[in-house]
Amino acid sequence: MAEGALIDGKAVAAELRESIGKAVTTLKASHNLTPGLAVVLVGEDPASQVYVRNKGKQTVAAGMQSFEHKLDVSTSEADVLAIVEKLNNDPQVHGILVQLPLPDQIDSQKVLNAINPAKDVDGFHPVNAGRLATGEPALVPCTPLGCVILAKKVAPSLSGMDAVVIGRSNIVGKPVSQLLLQESCTVTIAHSRTKDLPEVCRRADLVVAAVGRPEMVRGDWIKPGAIVIDVGINRVEGADGKSKLVGDVHFDECRAVASAITPVPGGVGPMTIACLLRNTVQAACDANGITMPAI
Ligand code: NDP
């Protein structure tokens, strides 16, 4: 059997950003509206700093306004909540993202719950999670949205597929499962207590791995012809002693069996920021009672 097609997340994200840029140009011209995204970063976690820098750059490149609030690692919970409140009330800010993880003195859930759900472009607020679960219009978490967009690139209709999602976090596993249910998949959510996970995976037409365990999903877990979406980002030591990124899926083994697969890096990862920009445009349009231009 020929090896599975590569789903190029970098290229799909670039297309999405281009179409977001066009939508922003339209909104500026037709409604004098410039979508704005505010990012709050507390502390100096190196990975978070890289994410925040990339988000800022891509926001500006799409023609939107970027507001960055970089706070000292010792900032109190009350001070972070006060900034969130200020951003909630700022009409130029349509999306608010608080970069996780937050330092120990701050209750992350309390901060996320303080974001106005209409500006919650990460889609982590319980109101948006509830809307997603009940099928009402919602701001949908970015990485799960990216997973579904990538799967639909190779299978435009996912209807009727058996989908197995490995992982049940609020950030990835649960929302991706909800989105796949909306696409009319038959969804199984697996986790650390699932019995005989390889056997559960073998019946899937679509596997989404969001576990955080390097190369856990092996080739003989995959049904021939299945689609494999790998959310995992794990830094491991390569054979040459240098560190490298791998997913939750054993890429070479699974590609040999799958019909299509996302690589790590260059698969789901690049989709997250593109979907964040998309959500910011959606939030800006909703706040102003405007129908979102096609993206
Ligand atoms: P969490 O640690 O919050 O959740 C991991 C899930 O995997 C849990 O539900 C856990 O089960 C399950 N799990 C752990 N071990 C096993 C096992 N041996 N067998 C089956 N299930 C298992 O991680 P996240 O959801 O936040 O992230 C998952 C991965 O995705 C990580 O690698 C992360 O780096 C990556 N990620 C990538 C993003 C991107 O591309 N932009 C964004 C977000 C995450 P249980 O609930 O029973 O403990």
Boltz pocket constraint, residues with backbone or C-beta under 6 A from the ligand:
constraints:
  - pocket:
      binder: B
      contacts: [[A, 143], [A, 166], [A, 167], [A, 168], [A, 169], [A, 170], [A, 171], [A, 172], [A, 173], [A, 190], [A, 191], [A, 192], [A, 193], [A, 194], [A, 197], [A, 209], [A, 210], [A, 211], [A, 212], [A, 213], [A, 231], [A, 232], [A, 233], [A, 234], [A, 268], [A, 269], [A, 270], [A, 272]]
      max_distance: 6.0
